[in-house]
């Protein structure tokens, strides 16, 4: 889900690097929120309350915010860098890009 969300944001904005940076910047305070949730609502093996749902929900949000930039970096951003005009004169770099990404 993170890769799809990041891809949509990058396509609509036209700025995949800014999308990556923005999602990672939002992930930083979410890590502190998750830390506080762990202190307020500790997860125990026989949880009958809503702590399990809180942890699952926060981990899903964190996964979306961290996996989205990862998916963009390994696909869209690397493809943009590999096809950049400054690399057109270097056939060896183009060949290695083609072998790695394609």
Secondary structure, 3 states (H helix, E strand, C coil): CHHHHHHHHHHHHCCHHHHHHHHHHHHHHHHHHHHHHHHHCCCCCCCCCCHHHHHHHHHHHHHHHHHHHHHHHHHHHHHHHHCCHHHCCCHHHHHHHHHHHC
